[in-house]
Amino acid sequence: MPLPDELPPLHVAVVQADRGMTEARLADGDVDAARDLYVQAMLALRAHPIWEQARTAAEPCYAQTWQASLDRAKRQLDGQAAAA
């Protein structure tokens, strides 16, 4: 299933928020605020209609779509970090 163009930014936000929770925990920062950002980002990602489409297509399709989206988000973030 091809990934729609609007999906990667949603998944990037989730990965960034997840990393933000880890950074907050390690720095004895505000983990609750970081978790709130993560939950908001995850809810926005999960609200995208591709997940329902993938769920109805077949179980492996859902997992493969999720993994492809996650991998693309991580590549994008890692590429930004390397360019900085």
Rosetta blueprint (number, residue, H / E / L):
1 M L
2 P L
3 L L
4 P L
5 D L
6 E L
7 L H
8 P H
9 P H
10 L H
11 H H
12 V H
13 A H
14 V H
15 V H
16 Q H
17 A H
18 D H
19 R H
20 G H
21 M H
22 T H
23 E H
24 A H
25 R H
26 L H
27 A L
28 D L
29 G L
30 D L
31 V H
32 D H
33 A H
34 A H
35 R H
36 D H
37 L H
38 Y H
39 V H
40 Q H
41 A H
42 M H
43 L H
44 A H
45 L H
46 R H
47 A L
48 H L
49 P L
50 I H
51 W H
52 E H
53 Q H
54 A H
55 R H
56 T H
57 A H
58 A L
59 E H
60 P H
61 C H
62 Y H
63 A H
64 Q H
65 T H
66 W H
67 Q H
68 A H
69 S H
70 L H
71 D H
72 R H
73 A H
74 K H
75 R H
76 Q H
77 L H
78 D H
79 G H
80 Q H
81 A H
82 A H
83 A H
84 A L
